[in-house]
Amino acid sequence: MDMLILRSMKNNFPRSQYTLSMNIKYADKLLGHLTERNDFCDSCEEQYRHCREGYQLDFSKNIAGIYDFPATLPFMIDNVEEYLPDSVPMHDVLIAVSVNEEILISFIQRFPLAKGVIIPIEESNWITPYGIKTIREICEQKGIEVSFPKPFCSFNPNSGVLLDFKRTFKIGKPEIKFVLEGNVIKEANVLCSSPCGATYYTAAHLIGKKLDDNLDYIIDSSLFHYPCIGGSSIDKNFQDSIMHHAVKLQKNILRHLHAIRPV
């Protein structure tokens, strides 16, 4: 299975009240996770620096291409076509990370090659309701599966090519398989990680902890060192920040632990 990734990159267009600037950090985090880049994580304590070893997470060969678009552009683009490539390689799933909405709509209209499209929303301003509606209609007309997970770590399809994508690349709603030895967590094996890779770091912090320890606090502590880069402003749909919602999803892994808790 191959993916095509669209992202925004820093440009020199001057920012003003008439421009829109897209986030460039999340795509870098996602790509670092998917390609096992050496400098992917440099903020971890030494004892947790190798938390991802043994999982075979380098999917570089599955990335058909990466297309960069200007992060800062006018609110109204005169000629969207000038930003589009002439052609793109064949791919199964398109992932568009914080890409200007006008460019994204035009891209999907021009290159409807994907079987599935994922447009994660880590900040409320990444795409408008109009953009979601328009892209959903385009995909429905062309028989393309589409998902707008907010945040990306809520991605949890139950069928089709998007489910195959989640299983292949092990990213989406976090899930851990725990092995207990008495009252102690002996193993915490990641089945699916948040796309930023934080779940591996969280799992490493839980190994050796007791069931009656404050596991919520331990997860909070791990995410302090491996910070979520989701938006911190209040999202009108959640009535909470996307970042806070992402932390809740990370803590949701404890449900699996409680399910195997000894009587």
Backbone as CSV, one residue per row, in Angstrom:
resi,resn,N_x,N_y,N_z,CA_x,CA_y,CA_z,C_x,C_y,C_z
1,MET,0.846,-1.194,0.000,0.000,0.000,0.000,0.882,1.245,0.000
2,ASP,0.603,2.173,-0.902,1.405,3.393,-1.023,0.579,4.629,-0.673
3,MET,1.266,5.597,-0.078,0.604,6.843,0.301,1.268,8.031,-0.396
4,LEU,0.484,9.047,-0.645,0.981,10.315,-1.166,0.704,11.364,-0.102
5,ILE,1.696,12.161,0.225,1.556,13.117,1.321,1.658,14.544,0.792
6,LEU,0.683,15.348,1.162,0.692,16.776,0.860,0.925,17.522,2.167
7,ARG,1.777,18.530,2.134,2.061,19.295,3.347,2.379,20.739,2.993
8,SER,2.400,21.589,3.997,2.782,22.988,3.809,4.211,23.195,4.298
9,MET,4.937,24.046,3.596,6.307,24.366,3.966,6.472,25.886,4.035
10,LYS,7.370,26.317,4.885,7.592,27.748,5.097,7.990,28.431,3.789
11,ASN,7.399,29.587,3.562,7.748,30.386,2.389,7.960,31.828,2.819
12,ASN,8.327,32.666,1.885,8.685,34.056,2.211,7.559,35.049,1.985
13,PHE,6.360,34.555,1.738,5.242,35.469,1.517,4.950,36.214,2.819
14,PRO,4.925,37.536,2.808,4.723,38.300,4.049,3.339,38.068,4.660
15,ARG,3.319,37.845,5.947,2.048,37.650,6.641,1.354,38.987,6.872
16,SER,0.038,38.955,6.787,-0.750,40.155,7.061,-2.169,39.720,7.409
17,GLN,-3.040,40.713,7.624,-4.427,40.379,7.935,-5.151,39.789,6.731
18,TYR,-4.503,39.828,5.561,-5.124,39.308,4.344,-4.531,37.960,3.912
19,THR,-3.709,37.376,4.770,-3.096,36.088,4.430,-3.544,35.009,5.401
20,LEU,-3.374,33.774,4.980,-3.662,32.608,5.812,-2.402,31.766,5.884
21,SER,-1.981,31.434,7.103,-0.772,30.637,7.295,-1.127,29.276,7.878
22,MET,-0.566,28.230,7.290,-0.840,26.867,7.703,0.292,26.329,8.593
23,ASN,-0.054,25.395,9.464,0.903,24.769,10.378,1.881,23.893,9.594
24,ILE,3.180,23.992,9.908,4.170,23.171,9.212,4.798,22.109,10.111
25,LYS,4.486,22.135,11.412,5.164,21.248,12.354,4.618,19.824,12.354
26,TYR,3.300,19.685,12.221,2.713,18.355,12.380,3.162,17.402,11.284
27,ALA,3.252,17.873,10.052,3.678,17.010,8.949,5.083,16.475,9.192
28,ASP,5.944,17.307,9.749,7.311,16.880,10.038,7.314,15.776,11.087
29,LYS,6.449,15.918,12.082,6.344,14.902,13.138,5.818,13.596,12.560
30,LEU,4.805,13.676,11.726,4.217,12.489,11.104,5.247,11.773,10.229
31,LEU,5.948,12.520,9.395,6.930,11.913,8.496,8.107,11.331,9.270
32,GLY,8.497,11.994,10.337,9.563,11.456,11.171,9.194,10.107,11.746
33,HIS,7.935,9.978,12.148,7.436,8.715,12.695,7.365,7.637,11.620
34,LEU,6.848,7.971,10.443,6.650,6.980,9.389,7.951,6.523,8.733
35,THR,9.014,7.320,8.878,10.275,6.981,8.204,11.397,6.648,9.183
36,GLU,11.111,6.646,10.472,12.117,6.345,11.483,13.346,7.248,11.336
37,ARG,13.101,8.517,11.092,14.199,9.469,10.933,15.026,9.549,12.205
38,ASN,16.343,9.642,12.057,17.242,9.608,13.210,16.988,10.735,14.197
39,ASP,16.631,11.909,13.679,16.407,13.054,14.556,14.931,13.230,14.917
40,PHE,14.167,12.166,14.726,12.723,12.238,14.942,12.384,12.695,16.359
41,CYS,13.049,12.123,17.344,12.768,12.486,18.749,14.085,12.803,19.437
42,ASP,14.225,14.032,19.906,15.462,14.410,20.595,15.199,15.022,21.962
43,SER,13.977,14.832,22.461,13.638,15.436,23.753,13.425,14.398,24.850
44,CYS,13.574,13.113,24.499,13.281,12.049,25.459,14.422,11.855,26.452
45,GLU,14.068,11.375,27.657,15.100,10.946,28.580,15.799,9.730,27.984
46,GLU,17.067,9.545,28.313,17.887,8.510,27.696,17.263,7.132,27.827
47,GLN,16.650,6.825,28.965,16.121,5.475,29.191,14.929,5.152,28.295
48,TYR,14.313,6.179,27.704,13.159,5.940,26.835,13.458,6.256,25.367
49,ARG,14.703,6.557,25.053,15.056,7.017,23.718,14.836,5.943,22.645
50,HIS,14.817,4.681,23.064,14.677,3.586,22.097,13.326,2.878,22.242
51,CYS,12.301,3.634,22.594,10.989,3.039,22.870,10.334,2.440,21.631
52,ARG,10.803,2.784,20.436,10.180,2.313,19.200,10.927,1.147,18.558
53,GLU,12.015,0.749,19.173,12.814,-0.327,18.598,12.028,-1.641,18.583
54,GLY,12.235,-2.415,17.507,11.589,-3.718,17.401,10.237,-3.693,16.722
55,TYR,9.750,-2.506,16.384,8.416,-2.402,15.767,8.446,-2.317,14.233
56,GLN,9.617,-2.142,13.643,9.749,-2.039,12.185,8.814,-0.961,11.623
57,LEU,9.138,0.274,11.939,8.257,1.399,11.610,8.749,2.260,10.451
58,ASP,9.767,1.817,9.733,10.243,2.599,8.599,9.434,2.250,7.354
59,PHE,8.534,3.142,6.992,7.667,2.930,5.833,8.068,3.827,4.659
60,SER,9.334,4.171,4.594,9.812,5.058,3.535,9.441,4.549,2.150
61,LYS,9.563,3.254,1.944,9.296,2.676,0.621,7.826,2.755,0.243
62,ASN,6.955,3.017,1.221,5.520,3.119,0.952,5.068,4.542,0.662
63,ILE,5.989,5.485,0.702,5.641,6.877,0.414,5.901,7.133,-1.066
64,ALA,4.836,7.216,-1.841,4.960,7.393,-3.292,5.481,8.774,-3.642
65,GLY,5.218,9.743,-2.794,5.695,11.099,-3.058,5.268,12.053,-1.958
66,ILE,5.980,13.161,-1.854,5.653,14.221,-0.899,5.606,15.533,-1.677
67,TYR,4.495,16.235,-1.597,4.338,17.487,-2.322,4.200,18.636,-1.327
68,ASP,5.031,19.654,-1.527,5.053,20.809,-0.640,4.326,21.995,-1.258
69,PHE,3.555,22.681,-0.421,2.830,23.873,-0.856,3.167,25.028,0.085
70,PRO,3.063,26.259,-0.373,3.396,27.402,0.482,2.502,27.446,1.727
71,ALA,3.139,27.686,2.858,2.383,27.737,4.111,1.582,29.028,4.251
72,THR,2.099,30.112,3.714,1.419,31.411,3.824,1.012,31.901,2.441
73,LEU,-0.271,32.137,2.273,-0.824,32.582,0.993,-1.960,33.584,1.254
74,PRO,-2.357,34.332,0.246,-3.518,35.222,0.419,-4.780,34.414,0.716
75,PHE,-5.724,35.042,1.402,-6.992,34.373,1.683,-7.682,33.943,0.392
76,MET,-7.576,34.766,-0.627,-8.149,34.445,-1.933,-7.008,34.289,-2.936
77,ILE,-6.867,33.077,-3.484,-5.799,32.806,-4.440,-6.325,33.054,-5.850
78,ASP,-5.601,33.858,-6.610,-6.049,34.212,-7.964,-6.025,33.007,-8.904
79,ASN,-4.947,32.252,-8.891,-4.799,31.125,-9.817,-4.285,29.902,-9.061
80,VAL,-5.209,29.090,-8.589,-4.829,27.918,-7.802,-4.009,26.937,-8.626
81,GLU,-4.316,26.844,-9.911,-3.663,25.853,-10.769,-2.142,25.995,-10.790
82,GLU,-1.640,27.202,-10.594,-0.190,27.392,-10.668,0.547,26.691,-9.534
83,TYR,-0.176,26.293,-8.490,0.455,25.607,-7.366,0.395,24.087,-7.490
84,LEU,-0.331,23.594,-8.478,-0.501,22.149,-8.616,0.593,21.551,-9.498
85,PRO,1.017,20.318,-9.197,2.003,19.648,-10.055,1.362,19.232,-11.377
86,ASP,2.201,18.900,-12.339,1.690,18.444,-13.633,1.126,17.033,-13.552
87,SER,1.724,16.231,-12.697,1.265,14.846,-12.527,1.697,14.355,-11.157
88,VAL,1.098,13.262,-10.712,1.478,12.649,-9.431,1.582,11.139,-9.635
89,PRO,2.398,10.461,-8.818,2.527,9.013,-8.951,1.285,8.279,-8.449
90,MET,1.129,7.050,-8.872,0.024,6.228,-8.396,0.157,6.015,-6.889
91,HIS,-0.971,5.980,-6.216,-0.960,5.798,-4.768,-2.325,5.265,-4.332
92,ASP,-2.365,4.710,-3.146,-3.611,4.159,-2.613,-4.335,5.146,-1.710
93,VAL,-3.562,5.849,-0.875,-4.156,6.780,0.089,-3.437,8.124,0.009
94,LEU,-4.228,9.178,-0.013,-3.710,10.543,0.007,-3.869,11.095,1.416
95,ILE,-2.779,11.641,1.970,-2.836,12.302,3.276,-2.481,13.762,3.066
96,ALA,-3.384,14.642,3.414,-3.155,16.084,3.258,-3.068,16.712,4.640
97,VAL,-1.883,17.183,4.997,-1.638,17.700,6.347,-1.512,19.219,6.307
98,SER,-2.532,19.898,6.777,-2.520,21.358,6.884,-2.137,22.017,5.565
99,VAL,-2.947,21.735,4.540,-2.732,22.302,3.216,-3.831,23.328,2.932
100,ASN,-3.468,24.429,2.304,-4.445,25.458,1.951,-5.676,24.829,1.296
101,GLU,-6.833,25.193,1.780,-8.088,24.554,1.372,-8.362,24.665,-0.128
102,GLU,-8.123,25.826,-0.710,-8.368,26.002,-2.143,-7.469,25.086,-2.963
103,ILE,-6.209,24.996,-2.560,-5.259,24.119,-3.255,-5.680,22.668,-3.102
104,LEU,-6.094,22.297,-1.904,-6.463,20.910,-1.630,-7.676,20.475,-2.459
105,ILE,-8.693,21.319,-2.510,-9.884,20.994,-3.302,-9.509,20.823,-4.773
106,SER,-8.714,21.732,-5.288,-8.305,21.658,-6.691,-7.449,20.425,-6.956
107,PHE,-6.591,20.079,-6.005,-5.723,18.902,-6.160,-6.559,17.633,-6.285
108,ILE,-7.540,17.466,-5.402,-8.362,16.248,-5.418,-9.230,16.193,-6.672
109,GLN,-9.692,17.356,-7.128,-10.466,17.382,-8.366,-9.596,16.987,-9.565
110,ARG,-8.356,17.432,-9.575,-7.471,17.192,-10.718,-6.838,15.803,-10.696
111,PHE,-6.556,15.292,-9.499,-5.870,14.001,-9.382,-6.670,13.039,-8.495
112,PRO,-7.817,12.568,-8.962,-8.641,11.661,-8.141,-8.138,10.208,-8.245
113,LEU,-6.846,10.009,-7.908,-6.231,8.694,-8.074,-6.378,7.818,-6.839
114,ALA,-6.479,8.436,-5.689,-6.475,7.680,-4.435,-7.763,6.883,-4.242
115,LYS,-7.618,5.760,-3.539,-8.782,4.989,-3.116,-9.320,5.535,-1.791
116,GLY,-8.439,6.201,-1.059,-8.831,6.789,0.221,-8.115,8.104,0.446
117,VAL,-8.776,9.036,1.116,-8.204,10.346,1.431,-8.340,10.585,2.929
118,ILE,-7.243,11.001,3.547,-7.249,11.336,4.974,-6.824,12.785,5.121
119,ILE,-7.676,13.574,5.744,-7.368,14.986,5.991,-7.469,15.224,7.493
120,PRO,-6.374,15.016,8.223,-6.413,15.202,9.683,-6.597,16.672,10.038
121,ILE,-7.257,16.899,11.164,-7.505,18.262,11.629,-6.918,18.393,13.030
122,GLU,-5.719,18.950,13.108,-5.054,19.136,14.397,-5.276,20.532,14.966
123,GLU,-5.738,21.430,14.125,-6.102,22.769,14.564,-7.406,23.144,13.868
124,SER,-8.231,23.889,14.544,-9.583,24.174,14.050,-9.588,24.902,12.715
125,ASN,-8.519,25.656,12.413,-8.508,26.460,11.182,-7.865,25.738,10.003
126,TRP,-7.600,24.427,10.133,-6.961,23.716,9.026,-7.888,23.557,7.829
127,ILE,-9.179,23.477,8.070,-10.146,23.349,6.986,-11.498,23.837,7.484
128,THR,-12.276,24.437,6.608,-13.581,24.981,6.976,-14.674,23.935,6.744
129,PRO,-15.858,24.138,7.319,-16.983,23.249,7.019,-17.274,23.184,5.523
130,TYR,-17.105,24.310,4.834,-17.298,24.319,3.374,-16.291,23.387,2.699
131,GLY,-15.039,23.447,3.134,-14.011,22.593,2.557,-14.305,21.119,2.783
132,ILE,-14.740,20.787,3.984,-15.080,19.389,4.294,-16.229,18.921,3.411
133,LYS,-17.272,19.749,3.311,-18.447,19.387,2.506,-18.064,19.203,1.034
134,THR,-17.268,20.119,0.510,-16.888,20.068,-0.895,-16.045,18.835,-1.200
135,ILE,-15.055,18.584,-0.360,-14.177,17.433,-0.589,-14.940,16.130,-0.406
136,ARG,-15.837,16.090,0.565,-16.634,14.879,0.766,-17.492,14.589,-0.476
137,GLU,-18.075,15.631,-1.044,-18.903,15.454,-2.243,-18.069,14.970,-3.428
138,ILE,-16.875,15.540,-3.600,-15.989,15.114,-4.689,-15.638,13.633,-4.533
139,CYS,-15.289,13.245,-3.312,-14.881,11.865,-3.054,-16.055,10.896,-3.237
140,GLU,-17.239,11.295,-2.804,-18.414,10.434,-2.973,-18.709,10.222,-4.459
141,GLN,-18.585,11.274,-5.245,-18.836,11.177,-6.679,-17.840,10.257,-7.374
142,LYS,-16.628,10.208,-6.870,-15.570,9.436,-7.508,-15.309,8.097,-6.817
143,GLY,-16.130,7.760,-5.818,-15.980,6.486,-5.136,-14.739,6.386,-4.278
144,ILE,-14.330,7.501,-3.698,-13.130,7.546,-2.857,-13.550,7.616,-1.390
145,GLU,-12.987,6.757,-0.559,-13.228,6.848,0.885,-12.540,8.099,1.416
146,VAL,-13.160,8.779,2.356,-12.564,9.998,2.896,-12.806,10.083,4.396
147,SER,-11.831,10.604,5.112,-11.930,10.750,6.560,-11.311,12.079,6.971
148,PHE,-11.958,12.745,7.935,-11.463,14.007,8.483,-11.267,13.851,9.994
149,PRO,-10.337,13.024,10.441,-10.183,12.792,11.879,-9.705,14.042,12.610
150,LYS,-10.374,14.353,13.705,-10.007,15.514,14.513,-9.888,15.082,15.966
151,PRO,-8.676,14.918,16.473,-7.372,14.972,15.817,-7.080,13.654,15.083
152,PHE,-5.884,13.554,14.477,-5.534,12.371,13.690,-5.540,11.114,14.561
153,CYS,-5.269,11.263,15.859,-5.245,10.095,16.743,-6.650,9.600,17.084
154,SER,-7.690,10.195,16.472,-9.048,9.646,16.600,-9.396,8.793,15.382
155,PHE,-8.487,8.696,14.431,-8.706,7.952,13.180,-8.953,6.478,13.500
156,ASN,-10.165,6.003,13.204,-10.536,4.635,13.581,-11.562,4.060,12.602
157,PRO,-11.196,3.914,11.324,-12.132,3.375,10.329,-12.464,1.920,10.619
158,ASN,-13.632,1.479,10.192,-14.027,0.089,10.479,-14.107,-0.784,9.232
159,SER,-13.765,-0.245,8.070,-13.808,-1.064,6.860,-13.043,-0.378,5.740
160,GLY,-12.885,-1.084,4.635,-12.351,-0.500,3.416,-10.857,-0.235,3.417
161,VAL,-10.448,0.571,2.451,-9.027,0.843,2.272,-8.450,1.638,3.439
162,LEU,-9.270,2.458,4.088,-8.761,3.225,5.219,-8.478,2.334,6.420
163,LEU,-9.260,1.276,6.605,-8.953,0.303,7.651,-7.665,-0.429,7.304
164,ASP,-7.484,-0.785,6.035,-6.236,-1.423,5.600,-5.052,-0.505,5.862
165,PHE,-5.254,0.790,5.623,-4.199,1.774,5.876,-3.814,1.777,7.352
166,LYS,-4.806,1.833,8.220,-4.537,1.851,9.666,-3.789,0.597,10.092
167,ARG,-4.200,-0.554,9.608,-3.552,-1.803,9.985,-2.134,-1.901,9.440
168,THR,-1.927,-1.397,8.222,-0.606,-1.479,7.593,0.407,-0.580,8.293
169,PHE,0.017,0.658,8.558,0.967,1.636,9.088,0.844,1.836,10.596
170,LYS,-0.151,1.182,11.201,-0.300,1.173,12.663,-0.401,2.576,13.242
171,ILE,-1.161,3.434,12.554,-1.395,4.768,13.082,-2.894,5.054,13.102
172,GLY,-3.304,5.788,14.124,-4.716,6.100,14.313,-5.022,6.158,15.797
173,LYS,-6.182,5.665,16.164,-6.571,5.669,17.576,-5.660,4.732,18.364
174,PRO,-4.988,5.227,19.406,-4.004,4.416,20.126,-4.600,3.151,20.742
175,GLU,-3.817,2.078,20.650,-4.214,0.806,21.256,-2.960,0.059,21.700
176,ILE,-2.999,-0.461,22.921,-1.860,-1.190,23.492,-2.332,-2.528,24.038
177,LYS,-1.546,-3.552,23.806,-1.804,-4.855,24.406,-0.901,-4.994,25.631
178,PHE,-1.519,-5.157,26.792,-0.771,-5.243,28.044,-0.587,-6.693,28.469
179,VAL,0.556,-6.952,29.085,0.820,-8.243,29.726,1.143,-7.956,31.184
180,LEU,0.375,-8.580,32.071,0.555,-8.346,33.501,1.297,-9.499,34.155
181,GLU,2.036,-9.144,35.169,2.667,-10.143,36.040,2.268,-9.770,37.450
182,GLY,1.220,-10.456,37.928,0.650,-10.047,39.206,0.021,-8.681,39.074
183,ASN,0.489,-7.744,39.877,-0.056,-6.384,39.880,0.793,-5.414,39.065
184,VAL,1.738,-5.979,38.309,2.710,-5.135,37.608,2.558,-5.278,36.092
185,ILE,2.694,-4.162,35.378,2.668,-4.181,33.915,4.018,-4.684,33.418
186,LYS,4.041,-5.897,32.918,5.289,-6.500,32.442,5.611,-6.067,31.019
187,GLU,4.575,-5.993,30.175,4.760,-5.586,28.786,3.644,-4.625,28.385
188,ALA,3.990,-3.711,27.493,2.996,-2.800,26.908,3.319,-2.707,25.426
189,ASN,2.680,-3.556,24.641,2.980,-3.665,23.218,2.014,-2.801,22.404
190,VAL,2.545,-1.881,21.636,1.730,-0.956,20.861,1.184,-1.648,19.610
191,LEU,-0.132,-1.702,19.505,-0.792,-2.251,18.319,-1.085,-1.151,17.306
192,CYS,-1.393,0.027,17.812,-1.656,1.185,16.950,-1.244,2.428,17.732
193,SER,-0.486,3.301,17.086,0.007,4.513,17.749,-0.691,5.753,17.222
194,SER,-0.743,6.778,18.042,-1.121,8.084,17.525,-0.134,8.415,16.404
195,PRO,-0.573,9.065,15.328,0.292,9.291,14.170,1.573,10.067,14.472
196,CYS,1.604,10.807,15.561,2.826,11.530,15.930,3.854,10.614,16.579
197,GLY,3.447,9.382,16.955,4.367,8.424,17.565,4.374,8.418,19.074
198,ALA,3.549,9.236,19.712,3.600,9.389,21.165,3.252,8.113,21.926
199,THR,2.462,7.229,21.322,1.982,6.048,22.047,3.136,5.123,22.424
200,TYR,4.176,5.046,21.603,5.330,4.213,21.943,6.031,4.747,23.182
201,TYR,6.129,6.047,23.263,6.763,6.685,24.415,5.919,6.484,25.672
202,THR,4.604,6.631,25.514,3.702,6.406,26.640,3.789,4.967,27.127
203,ALA,3.795,4.005,26.201,3.863,2.588,26.553,5.120,2.290,27.345
204,ALA,6.238,2.870,26.935,7.502,2.624,27.634,7.437,3.105,29.081
205,HIS,6.710,4.202,29.318,6.587,4.725,30.681,5.713,3.845,31.570
206,LEU,4.828,3.069,30.959,3.911,2.247,31.755,4.525,0.909,32.173
207,ILE,5.549,0.459,31.467,6.176,-0.825,31.802,6.818,-0.738,33.190
208,GLY,6.511,-1.722,34.015,7.044,-1.769,35.368,6.182,-1.076,36.404
209,LYS,5.142,-0.376,35.942,4.263,0.313,36.883,3.215,-0.652,37.440
210,LYS,2.715,-0.345,38.631,1.699,-1.168,39.283,0.305,-0.677,38.899
211,LEU,-0.661,-1.585,38.965,-2.025,-1.226,38.591,-2.612,-0.164,39.508
212,ASP,-2.143,-0.118,40.749,-2.689,0.884,41.659,-1.865,2.169,41.676
213,ASP,-0.869,2.283,40.771,-0.187,3.562,40.595,-1.130,4.548,39.899
214,ASN,-0.794,5.804,39.959,-1.588,6.827,39.275,-1.185,6.829,37.796
215,LEU,-1.804,5.945,37.027,-1.409,5.766,35.631,-1.785,6.968,34.767
216,ASP,-2.882,7.636,35.108,-3.247,8.858,34.374,-2.139,9.895,34.498
217,TYR,-1.605,10.037,35.702,-0.530,11.009,35.923,0.723,10.596,35.162
218,ILE,0.998,9.309,35.115,2.179,8.815,34.398,2.073,9.143,32.914
219,ILE,0.872,8.988,32.346,0.678,9.344,30.937,0.825,10.853,30.747
220,ASP,0.245,11.640,31.640,0.403,13.095,31.555,1.875,13.484,31.596
221,SER,2.621,12.823,32.478,4.046,13.122,32.612,4.807,12.771,31.343
222,SER,4.454,11.632,30.734,5.138,11.234,29.500,4.850,12.226,28.381
223,LEU,3.619,12.726,28.330,3.252,13.668,27.273,3.820,15.065,27.524
224,PHE,4.300,15.300,28.722,5.011,16.556,28.991,6.350,16.552,28.261
225,HIS,6.992,15.380,28.230,8.281,15.264,27.545,8.104,15.012,26.052
226,TYR,6.969,14.450,25.678,6.666,14.196,24.266,5.401,14.985,23.956
227,PRO,5.517,16.301,23.856,4.323,17.155,23.843,3.442,16.973,22.619
228,CYS,2.144,16.995,22.865,1.164,16.996,21.781,1.245,18.347,21.079
229,ILE,1.195,18.319,19.732,1.249,19.586,19.003,-0.096,19.916,18.365
230,GLY,-1.159,19.301,18.904,-2.503,19.683,18.483,-2.825,21.081,18.983
231,GLY,-3.844,21.688,18.404,-4.211,23.055,18.753,-4.652,23.206,20.195
232,SER,-4.267,24.305,20.809,-4.606,24.550,22.220,-5.789,25.503,22.393
233,SER,-6.302,26.054,21.303,-7.469,26.937,21.407,-8.745,26.094,21.481
234,ILE,-9.802,26.690,21.968,-11.062,25.971,22.140,-11.706,25.710,20.781
235,ASP,-12.004,24.458,20.505,-12.690,24.072,19.277,-14.194,24.075,19.541
236,LYS,-14.961,24.683,18.650,-16.390,24.851,18.898,-17.150,23.524,18.907
237,ASN,-16.649,22.514,18.207,-17.322,21.220,18.209,-17.096,20.466,19.510
238,PHE,-15.864,20.537,20.047,-15.529,19.832,21.282,-15.880,20.633,22.527
239,GLN,-15.939,21.970,22.359,-15.996,22.869,23.510,-14.798,22.591,24.429
240,ASP,-13.703,22.288,23.806,-12.457,21.938,24.472,-11.363,22.104,23.424
241,SER,-10.114,22.066,23.837,-9.042,22.153,22.852,-8.822,20.797,22.184
242,ILE,-8.364,20.817,20.952,-8.044,19.567,20.252,-6.904,18.863,20.968
243,MET,-5.969,19.623,21.508,-4.861,19.031,22.258,-5.370,18.229,23.453
244,HIS,-6.302,18.817,24.203,-6.845,18.130,25.374,-7.591,16.869,24.952
245,HIS,-8.308,16.955,23.837,-9.023,15.781,23.333,-8.031,14.683,22.948
246,ALA,-6.895,15.065,22.360,-5.865,14.094,21.986,-5.284,13.408,23.216
247,VAL,-5.089,14.156,24.287,-4.575,13.570,25.528,-5.575,12.558,26.091
248,LYS,-6.862,12.880,26.009,-7.890,11.936,26.459,-7.832,10.641,25.652
249,LEU,-7.616,10.753,24.347,-7.512,9.563,23.496,-6.301,8.728,23.886
250,GLN,-5.213,9.400,24.265,-4.019,8.676,24.696,-4.298,7.928,26.003
251,LYS,-5.027,8.556,26.905,-5.348,7.905,28.174,-6.350,6.773,27.996
252,ASN,-7.066,6.784,26.880,-8.054,5.747,26.612,-7.429,4.356,26.529
253,ILE,-6.117,4.273,26.315,-5.445,2.975,26.262,-5.577,2.234,27.584
254,LEU,-5.819,2.958,28.662,-5.937,2.322,29.969,-7.189,1.461,30.065
255,ARG,-8.170,1.668,29.188,-9.360,0.817,29.203,-8.990,-0.634,28.934
256,HIS,-8.025,-0.835,28.042,-7.579,-2.201,27.756,-6.918,-2.825,28.980
257,LEU,-6.218,-1.984,29.726,-5.566,-2.458,30.941,-6.594,-2.838,32.002
258,HIS,-7.599,-1.993,32.185,-8.630,-2.287,33.182,-9.410,-3.551,32.807
259,ALA,-9.520,-3.822,31.514,-10.264,-4.999,31.071,-9.578,-6.305,31.467
260,ILE,-8.253,-6.256,31.658,-7.541,-7.485,32.050,-7.087,-7.431,33.514
261,ARG,-7.587,-6.435,34.224,-7.203,-6.306,35.627,-7.610,-7.554,36.417
262,PRO,-6.703,-8.142,37.194,-7.049,-9.339,37.976,-8.158,-9.035,38.985
263,VAL,-9.003,-10.013,39.231,-10.101,-9.840,40.184,-9.541,-9.925,41.599
